[in-house]
Amino acid sequence: MSDEDPYLWLEDVSGEAALDWVRERNAETLEALTGAPGFKVLEQEMREVLDDDGRIPYVVRRGRHLYNFWQDADHVRGLWRRTTLEEYRTERPAWEVVLDLDALAEAEQEKWAWAGSSVLAPGHRHALVMLSRDGADACVVREFDLETLEFVADGFTVGEAKTRTGWIDHDRIWIGTDFGPGSMSASGYPLQVRRWRRGTPLEDAELIYEGLATDLSASGWHDDTPGFERDFVHRQIDFWNKELFLLPEDPAAPPVKIEVPDDADASVHRQWLTVTTKAPWLGHPAGSLLAFDFDAFRAGEREAEVLFTPDERTALAGYSWTRNHLILSTRADVSSRMELLTPEPGGWRRAPLPGVPPLSTASVTCTDPDVSDEYFHHVSGFLQPSTLYRGTAGGDGESVKQGPALFDTAGLAVSQYFATSADGTRVPYFVVGPEDRPGPGPTLLYGYGGFEISMVPHYSALTGRAWLARGGTYVVAGIRGGHEYGPDWHRAALGANRVRAYEDFAAVARDLTARGITTPAQLGIEGGSNGGLLMGAMLTRDPELFGAVVAHVPLLDMLRFHKLLAGASWIAEYGDPDSPADRPHLERISPYHQVRADGPAYPPLLLLTSTRDDRVHPGHARKMAARLRESGHPVLFHEHLGGGHAGATDHRQTAFNEALVHTFLWERLTPSK
C-alpha cells in the first residue's frame, strides 16, 4: 500500500461527500441483507428479547430509594426511576418516574441518551445528571432536584464536553471540562481539576490541579464518608499509569502523592488503602491485592495485609466494600469465585460467598459502603439466566430477582477447552452448543484481547435466539491482552507483542476445526472496538481459517489511530505510530495497511460503525471498506447516524444491528440452509 492515503477524505465525519458515500454503502447493505427470508422475523425476535418486561431491573441504592434506568418498547430513550426495597422485592414493583428521557427529548427536540448521574449524599436530594446527544461520549451536565423532580433552574450546568464532575457538598463540585486551549488532553479529556462554587461563573472555578499536556486526564473527587472526609486528585498519565494525590486541609499546601507504583490501582475506604499490583512490589507478585492502614502507610509503614495472591490459573476479578467488609471476586480458569473478608484485630477473616456454580460469572452490582453492609450481586452463565441476590455481609442472602429464560436450552451444553498458541501458551475458550453434536456445524467465535478486559461466561438471550436456537455453536475465547489470568496475561500482548493475541485467536480457530466442532467454511468470527481490530487482523493474517467476519466500531488504521478522537489515549496499549521504534510493528498489525489485492481470498466482511462514535473514529471502518472494495474483496458496510461507541442508543437500533449481523453470518456459513 502506498504511503499516501487516498481515503483520508472519509475521516471527515460529517462532510457531505463522506456522508454520501456512507449512504451509498448503507443502501447496498440493506439491499443485500434486509430482504433476506426471515430478516424481519429475526429483527422482531431481537426486539422482543430487548423489550421483555421480565428482565432484571438492576438498581443502585441512594438513601432509602433504589434507582434504575429502564428502556422498553414504550420508553425508547428510557426512564430514570426509583422504588423502595419493599416494593423491589415484589414480582412487579411500583416505580416512581424521576426523569422521562423520551418526554425530555421531545420537548427539547434533541436525541438525548442517558449517560449517568451522581447523587449528593447524605441527603440524596441533588443529582448531577449527564445527558449524551445520540450516544456520544461527550455529554452535558445538569443539576436535578430529586424532591421536585425538576432540573434546578440556576443549578450547576455544563455544556457538551467529555466532562468529569463530582459533588463536594451542596454548594461545591469538582469539575473538569473544556475551559479552552490547553485544558483538554490530545484524547479529548480534562487536564484541569477545578473547584466550582454554586452561583459563580464556570470560568471562575478555582484551579486546584493541572496535568501535563502529555497526560491522558485528571480528575478530583471527594470522599464524604463520615469521619473520613477528604479530597483526592487523580492524574492519569497514560492508559496504564497514574498517580493519586491527597489534598491537604491547608489550601496553600501542595497535593501529597500516595506512594504506590504508577501502574498499580489504589483506592481508599475509611481507614484502609487497598492496592492492586500490576508488577511485583514489596515482595508480592503482580496481580496481588494488598491492604494497608492509610495513615500508617502515609507515615512510611509498608507492611501489607495480603488479601489475594494469584497463581497461574487464578486471577483477581475485583472487589467491593460494604461498611465493614470486603467482597472479593476472583476467577479460576475464567470461572467466578466470591469470598467475604472481614478485618479483625488479628487479621482478616474469610468466608466463601455461596451460590456460584461452575462455568459461571458472579459480580457485585451495588453496595452502600458508607452506611451499611448491604450488597447486591448477580450470577449468570451461558445457559443460566441471571439471578440477582441481596444480602447483608455476614448474614443471610436472598434471591430477589430471576431473569427470564428467553431461549430454549434443551439439548445444549457448555464446555471449556484449551488451545495451544504458537509459543506454547495454553489459551482457554468456552463452547456453547449441541450436547450431542452430529458433526461440524456453523460456529460463531467471539474475541477481544486487550485493555485487561476478560471474556467470561454470560447469558445472552440475543445470541441464544439468533444463533443457538437455530443450531449454531457459540464460542468465546480468552486470548492474551485480556485479564483472564491477571496482569501478566495482559502485558503479554502489549505493544510489539500484540501479535500474540492474534496467534491465540488463530489457535482457538484451528482447535475448533481439529475437534470437529466446525470447519473453516462454517466458522464466523465477531468482535468490536479493539475486538474489531482483532477481526481486521484475522481477515488479513489468516483468511483461510474463517468463512465470515463481523467487526463493530473497529480500530483498523493503526498508523493514524492516535490522531483520531480518543485514539491518543491508547498509545500505552499499542505503541506510538510517530515513534521509529513502534511504527514497524504497528504497520504489521494495521489491517488497513495489510490489505492486498493479490494473495489468498478474504472471507466476506461486515463492518458496522456510528457517525456519533466520538471514541473510535468511524473513519477506520469507512476507509477499510473503501480499501477492500478497491482491492476486490467482499465487504458490506453499515453506519448508524447515531448510537455512539455502543453502536446503538435504543432497542430498535440494537435489534436492527443484531438482525443484520446474524443474517449476514447465517447466510454465509450455511449457504445451503
N, C-alpha and C positions, 0 to 999 in steps of 0.2 A: 504494500500500500504506500502511496506517495505521502511525503511529509505534509503536503498541502491538503487540507481537509475541504473537500468540495461541498460538504453538507453543514458547514458552520451556520448557515442561514436558518437551519431548523432549530437552532438554540434560541432563536427569538421567540420566547414563549407565546406572546400574544400578537406577533407580527401577522399581517393579513396573508402574506404568501405562505408562511408556515402553517397557519390555520386552514388555509385552502387545501394544502397538502394533507393535513390531518383529516379533513372532511372526506377527501377522496379515498384515503385508506380505510377510514371507518365504514364508508359505504361498501367497499369491496368486502370487508369482513362481515358486515351484516348480511350481504347477499350470499356469502359463502356458508354462513352458519345458522342464521336465524330462520331460514326457510327449511332447515333440515326436519325430517319427521321427528316429532316428539320434542322439538325445542321449546315450544310454548308450554307443553305439559311439564317439562323439566323446570322451566323458569317458575311456573306456578308452584311446583313442589318445593323449590328452594324458598319461595316467599312464605309458604305455609310453615316451614320449619322456623324461619326467622321470626315470624309473627306469632308463633304459638304462645298462647297466654299461660301455658303451664311451665314456661321457662322460669328458672330461679331468678327472682329479683334480688341481686346481691346488694348489700347495704353497708353503709358506714355509720357509726354512731356519732352523733353530735348532740351532747347533752341527753335529754330524755327521748329524743327522736332518732329513728333510723332513716337515713336518706338513701334514695335510689334514683338513678336516671334510667328511663324506660322509653323504648321505641316499639311501635307496633303498626298495624295497618291503618289505624285511625289517628296515630300520632307519629307521623313520618319523621319529623325533626326531633320529637321527643318531649318528655315531661320530666322535670325535676320535681320529685315528690317525696313525701315523708309519712311515716306511721310510727306507732309505738311498738314496743316489744310484744305486748299482749296481743295486739292486732296481728303482728307479723307471724306469730305462732299459729294463727288460724289458717284454714285452707285458702280462703280468699280475703286477704286483709283489706280494710278500708284505708285508702290512701288520700292524703291531702295534697292537692297540687300546689307546688310552690312557684314554679315558673313553667309556662307553656311555650315552648320554642316555636311551635307552629303558629300560634297566635302572634307572637313577637315578630316572627319573620314576615307574616302577612301585614302586620301593622307598619313595619318599617321597610317593607319591600327589600328585604335582604335575606340571603340564603344562610341564615345562622346555623351553625353546628355547635354542639356542646363541647367545651374544652376544659371543663372542670371548675372547681370552686375551692375557696379557702375560707373557713368559718372561724370567727374570733371566739376563743374560749376566755373565761368560763361561762359567759352569758349566752353565747351562741345565738345572738340576735343579728349580728352583722356579718355579711359574707362578701368576699371579692369573687365575682362571677366572671369567668373567661369565656368569650364567645369567638368562634372562628368563622370567617367567611368561606363557606362551602368546603370546609375541611382542611384549610391550610394550617401549618404550624403557628404562623403569626396569628395573634388574636387581639381583641380589645378587652379591656378590663372595666367593669362597672361595679360599684358598691350596691348591695341589695339588702333590704331590711326584711328579716325573716319573721317579724311580727306583722307588719303591714302588708307584706308580700308585694312590695314595690321597689323599684330602683330608687336610690336616695338621690334626690334632685341635685343637691350640692355636695354629693359624696365624692369619694375617690374615683376618678375616671381617667383611663389611659387609652390613647389611640392605638391603632393597629401596629404591632411590632412583636418580636419574639421576646415578650416581657417576662420578667421574674418578679413576683411580689410575695409578700408575707406580712402578716399582722405583727405589730409590736404591742400596741394597745389600741383603745378606741380612737385615739387621735393621731396615731403614727403608724406608718407601714414602712417596711423595707421595699425599695423599688429599684429595679434595673431595667432600663428600656432605652429607646433610641433618643438620646439627648443631642444628636448632631454628630458632625465629623469627629472620629476618634473614640466615640462612646460605645461602638459595637465592634465585635471581632470580625475577622475575614469570613467567618462562618455565619455571621448574622446574629450573634448572641451578645447580651450585655457584658461590658467590661467594667462598668461603674456600679458601685453599690452606694445607694443614697438613702437617707432617712427623710421621709416626706411627712410633713405635718398637715393635718386637716386644715382646710381653709386657706392654704398658701398655694401659689402657682407651682405647677410641677417643675418648671425650670429652676425654681429657687430651692428645690430639695437639697438638703445638706450632703455634700460628697464626703463619704466616710472612707472609701477604699477604691482604688483603681488598679485593675490588672494591666499587664504589659500588652502592647499591641500584638504580640505573637501568641498571647494566651487564647484559649478557647472561650472562656466565660468567667464571670464572677457573680456571686450572689450572697445575700445576707439573710440570716434567719434568727428568729427569737425563740428561745426555749422558755415557755411560760409555766413549766412545772412548778407548782407551789413549793417554795423553799429552795428551789434550784434555778431561779430566774437568771438568765444570762443570754448574751448575744454572740453570734458567730459570723465569720465571713468565710466563704468557701471560694478558693481560687482554683479553677480548672485549667491547668497548664496545657494539657492536650487530652486526648480521649482517655488515656490510661494513667496520667499523673496529675496530682492535685495537692493542695495544701489547705489545712484547716487552721483558722485563727480564732482565738478567744478575744473579744473586745473588752478591755479593762473598764471598770466603772469610771475611772478618771478619763474624761473625753480627750484630754491632752496627751495621754499615754498611747504609744503605738500598739497595734494588734500584736498578740502573743501567739506565735506559732506552736501548735501541738506537734511535738517532735516524733512523729511516726514517719515511716518511709513514704515517699511521694506516690509510690504505686500501690500502697495499702488503702483499704477502705476503713475509715474511722467514724464512729458516732458516739454520742454521749447521751446516757439515760440516767437521770438522778445522780447518784454518786459514781456511776460506772462509765468508764471509757472502754468501748469494745473495738477491736481491731481485727480485720480480716486481712491476712497476709497474701501477697501475690508472689513473693520471693522469700527465701529463708531469712529469718530475723530473730535475734535473741535466742538462737539455738532451736527455733521452731521451724518446721518445713513450710513451704508455700502451700496456701490453702487452709491454714490453721485459723481458728477463731480464738482470740485471746481477750481476757477481761482484766482491767486494771482499776484500782481506785483512782478516780480522776485527779483529786487533789494530790495524792501521793505521787502519781505519775508526773504531774507538773513540778513537783519538788525534786524529781530525779529518780524516784523508785522505778525499777524495771522488772520486778518480779511479777510474772503473769499468772493468772488463773487460766488454765488451758480448758476451754470449753469444747473444742473439737480438734482432732488431729486426723488428717486424711490418710488413706492408704491407696494402693494402686487401683482399687476398684470402687472406692467410696469418696465422695466429694461433698462439700458444703453446698446446700441449695439456698439457704437463707435463714434468717432468724427474726423473731418479733418479740418485743417486750409487752408484758402486761404490767400492772402496777408493781407486782412483787416477784414476777417470774420471767423466764425467758423460754420461748418455744423455739426449739432447734429443729430445722429441717435439713435432712441430708439425703443423698441418693447413692444407692448401691447398684452398680451396673444400670444406672439411669432409672431405677425404681425408688419411690419415696420411702423414707422413714422419718418419724417425728418423735421428739422427746421433750419432756418438760423439765427445765433446770431451775433450781431454787437456790439462791445464795444464802448460805448459813455461816455462822462464825467459824466452823471448822472446814469449810469448803463449799462445793456446790452439790446439792443432792439431785439425783437424776431419776426420772421415771419415764417409761415409754408412754406415748400417746397412742391408744389402741385404735383399731378400725381402719388400718391402711393395708389393703390386700396387696399381694404380689402384682408386678407389672402395672402399677397404677401411679398416679401423681396426686400428692396432697400438698396444700398450701394454705397458709393463714390469709384470710381475706379482710379481717378487721380486728383491731383491739382498741382499747381506750386506756392507754398506758399511764396517763396522769391520774386516773380516777379509780379504776377497778381492775380486777383480774379476769374480766370477761374476754372471751375470744370467739371468733367465728372462723371455721376452716372448712374447706371443701375437698372432696376426694372424687376422682373420676378415672376412668380407663378407656381404652379404645372401644370397648363394647359395654361399658358401665356408665350410664348417665350419672351426672354429678349429684352428690349428696352434700348438703350443707349442714354442718354441725355447729351448735353453740354450746359453750361450756364455760365453767369457771375454773381457772387454773388451780389444781389441787382438789377439785370437786368433780361432780358428775357432769357428763356431757349429754346432749340430746340431739337427735336428728330433727331439724326444724323445716327443712325443705328438701324435696326429692325432685330432680329434673325428670322430665318425661322421656320415655323410650320412643324415639321418633323414627327409628328404622328397625326392621326385623333382623335380629341377630341369630336366629336359629340356623344351625349348621356352620356358623362362623367361629373361628378360634384365633387366639393371639399367641405368637411365638417370638422368641428372641434368638437371634443368631449373631455370629461374629465373622466378619470378613477379614482377610489378611491383606493389608495395604502393601504398596510397592517396597516400603522399607521394613516390612515385617510387623508393623503395628496392628494390633487387634482392634477392629472397628465395630462397635455394636450397631445393630439395627433391629427394628421390630417389623414383623409381618402380620398383617390382619387380612384374613381371607377364608376361603372354604376349608372346613376341617378335613374333609375327605377330598383332597384335590385330585381331579381326574387327570391332570396333566398341565402343561404350561398354559397360562392364560393371560388376559390383559392385566397389566400391573402398573400402578402409579407410584413412583418413588419420589419422596419429598426430602429436601435437604436445605440447610442454611450455612453452617460452618463459618461463623465469625462472631466477633464482638461479645464473646462469652455467653452467647445465647444457646441454651440447651434445647434439644428436640426430645420431648418427653411424651409419655402416653397421655392422651386426652380424648374426650368424647366429642366427636364432630358429627352432628346429625346431617350436615350438608354433605360431607364425604360419604356418610352411610347411605343416604338416599340416592345421591347422584352416581356413586361408584360401587360400593359394596353390595347394595341391593340388586344391582344388575349383573352381579357375578364377578366383578373385578376384585383384584387384590391391592391392598394399600400398604405401603412400606415407608417407614420413617428412619432415616439414617442419622446417627450421632457422630458425624465426622469431626476431625480436628478443626480448631478455630472456635468451636463452641466451648461450653463449660461442663460437658457431661462428666469429665473426670478432673475438674478443677482447673486452676490457672495454668498449669503446665500443658494441659490439653489445648488451651487457647494459644499460649505462646508458641507452641509447636508449628502453628501455621501463620504466624505474623510475618509481615514484610516479605522478604525474599523467599521465605518458606511457604508462601501461600499455596504453592502447587501441591503441598501435602494434603490439603483439604480436597483438592480435585482428584488426587490419586486415591484418597479414601473413598470418595463417592464412586469413582470408576470401579474400585474393588468391590463395593457393595453390588453394583450393577452386574459385574461378572459373576459374583457369588450367587445372585438370584437366578441367573441362567444355568450355572453349574448345578444348582439344587433342583432344577427342573420346574421352578416356580413360574418362569416366564421365558421368553425368547427376546432377542434384541428388537425384532419387529413388533413385539407386543408390549414393549417396555416404554412407558411415558415418564417424563420427569417434570417436576414443578418446583419453583422457588420464587421468592420475592425479595426486593431490595438487594442486600448482599447475597441473598439466595438467588436473585436474578442474575447477578454476576456469575455465580456458580453455574447457572443454566447456560449462560453465554460461553463460559469456559468449556463446558461439556460439549456444546454444539460444535465448537471449533477444534477441540483437542481429541475427542473420542466420539465422533459422529456415528461410527459403526455400532456403538453399543445401544442405541436408542431408536425408537420408532416415532417419537413426537416429543416436543419440548414446549413448556409454557413458562414464561418469565413475566412476573408482575413488577411494576415500578423499579426496573433494574438499573444498576450501575453497569456500564458497558464500555465507555471510553475512559480507560484508566490513565491516559496521558493528560486529560483535561478535567478530571473529576474535581480537583482541588480549586478550580476556577468557577465552578457552577454551584450556586446556592450554598448549602451547608457542607459542601464537599471538603473544604479545607480541614474540617474537624476530624476527618477520617485518615489524615496523613499518618497518625500514630499507628493505625491498623494496617495500612497498605504500604506506606512509603511515600516519598515526595517526588513527584514527576520532574520537578526542577532540580533535583539532586542527581549529579552524574552517577552516584553510587546506586541510586534506586531506579532510575529511569529504565535501564535494560530489563530488569525483572518485571517492571510494570508493563512494558510493551509486550513482553512474552505472555502475560496473563490478561492482556486487554483484548476482549473478544472483538471489539470494533476494529482493531488493528491486525487481527489474525484471520479475518475473513479472506478466503481465497476463492477465485472463480474456478481454478483447476483443482485437481486432487479429488478426494472422496466426496461423495454426495452428502449433503447435510439433511438430517431429518426435518420435517416441517416444523416451523416455529410459530407460536402465537405470543405476541408482545402486547402487554396491557400497561397503560400509564394514565396519568391525570394531568390536565393543564394546570390544576391548582396544587400540584405537589410542589411545595416550596422547600422540600428536604432533598430528594433525589430529582434532579432536573429532568423533565420529560424529554429533553434533547437526547439523552442517552438512548432511549427506545426509538425515538424518531430516526436518528442517524443510523442506528443499527438496521432498522427496517429498510431504509433507503440504500444502504450499502449492500445488503443481502439481495434486494431486488435487482440492483445493478449487476450483481455477480451471478444472477440466475438461480438463486436458491429460494425454496418455497417459504414464504413468510406472510403471516396475517398480522395486522396491527389494529389496535383499538385504543382510543384515548377519550376518557370521560372529560368533559369540560370542567367538572367539579370533582370533589372526592378527596383531595389531599393525598398524603402518602399512603393512607389506607386504601385508596382506590375507590372508595365509596363513603358517603355520609349517611345513607339511609338504606332500608331493607330492599327497596325497589332496585337501586343500583347494585347492591350486593347480589341479589338474586339473578339479575341480568348477567353480571360478571361470571357467576358460578355456572350458569347455563351455557355461556359462551365457552368457558374452559372445558366443561365435561362433554359438551357436544363435539368440540374440536378433538379431544383426546379419544373419545369412544369411536368416532368415525375413522380415525387414522390407525387406531390399534386393533380394531375389529372390523376390517373393511367388508367382511362377508356377512356380518350380523346385521 
